[in-house]
């Protein structure tokens, strides 16, 4: 089963969780309930944590206040228009193209969809 992998950025974890709940609670024609992979990636690391030679933290990581999530949508369940697979209603607003081009989850490895 082919999947379309995409990354989304939300203002908070709660906003992401609300979006999933809204998606799963809605009657989307053609969608199979709970068949898409939703993966919380957490807050983006803007500056990595630094440690000394003893493993002691010398500088804490700096995290973005934005919340990242990946979704592996089932391709056949997405609307295809103008040679592009559309995000489900309400999701396109949050979509970004990640710098890391490979997505891996539960043995699934796909490239992110950049269209």
N, C-alpha and C positions, 0 to 999 in steps of 0.2 A: 504494500500500500504506500503510494507516494505521499510525502508530506511537504508542506511549504513552511519553512522555519523563518520566524520573524522575531525581532526584538522590539520591545515597547518600553517607554520611560513614563513613569507616573509621578505625581507630586508626593505620594506617600504609599506605604504598604497597604494602608486601609483603602485607599482609592483603587489599588490593584485588586485587592480582595473583593471589593464591591463590584468591580467590572466583571470578574469571574462569576460571582454570584448572579449578577444581572444576566450574563450570557447563559448560564446553566438553567436559570429560572424561566427564561423566555422560550417561546415556542418558535424556534427558528426552523423554517421549512427546509428540509433536506439535511439538517444536521443530526448526527447521531449523538445522543447524550453521553457525556464523559468520554468521548473517543479522542479528544485532542489532548496533547501533552502541555500542561501549564507548568512552567518552572520559575520559581522565585530566584532571582540572582542577587537580591539585596541592594544595598547602596553601593554605587560605583566608587572604587578607590581612586581618589584624585592624586594622592601622594602615599606611597607605600610606607609601612612601618619600617623603622630602622633598628637594628640591634648591634651590640658590640661583639667582640670575639668570645665573650662568655655567654652570649645569648640573652643578655639583659636588654630590655627595650630602652633605646636612647631617644627615640622619637616615635610618638604615636601616629598611626595612619590617619590621614585626612580623608573623610568620606563625603561624598555629595549628599545633599538632602533629597535628591531624586531617587526613586526606587526602580530598579531594572527587573524586567521579566522577559522570558522567552516563551514562545508558543510554537509548537509544531502542529499546524493545522492539517487536516486531511485534505489533500488537493481536490479530490472529486467533490467535496462539500463546499468549496469556495466558488463564488460567482466569478466567471471568466468574461472579461469585457475589455475590448481594445487591446487584446494580446497580453493582458495583465490579470493575475488573480487578485481579486478585491478582498480586503479585510472584512470580517463580519461588521455589521453596523455598529458604529461608535468606537471601533478600535483604531482606525486609520490615523486619527488625531494624535495618538500616542506612539506611533511607529517611528523607529529610527533605524539607520543602517549601521550595524556594529563594525568596529575596526577588526574584530576577530571573525574571520570568514567561515569558521567551521563550528557546527553545532553538534554536540554529542549527548545523548540521553538514552538510557536503557538499551544500549546496543544500536541505537539509531544514530547514524552520522550523515549529516546532510550539510550542504552549503546554505547559508542564509540567502533568502530571496531578496535581491536588490531592486526588483521592479515594483 
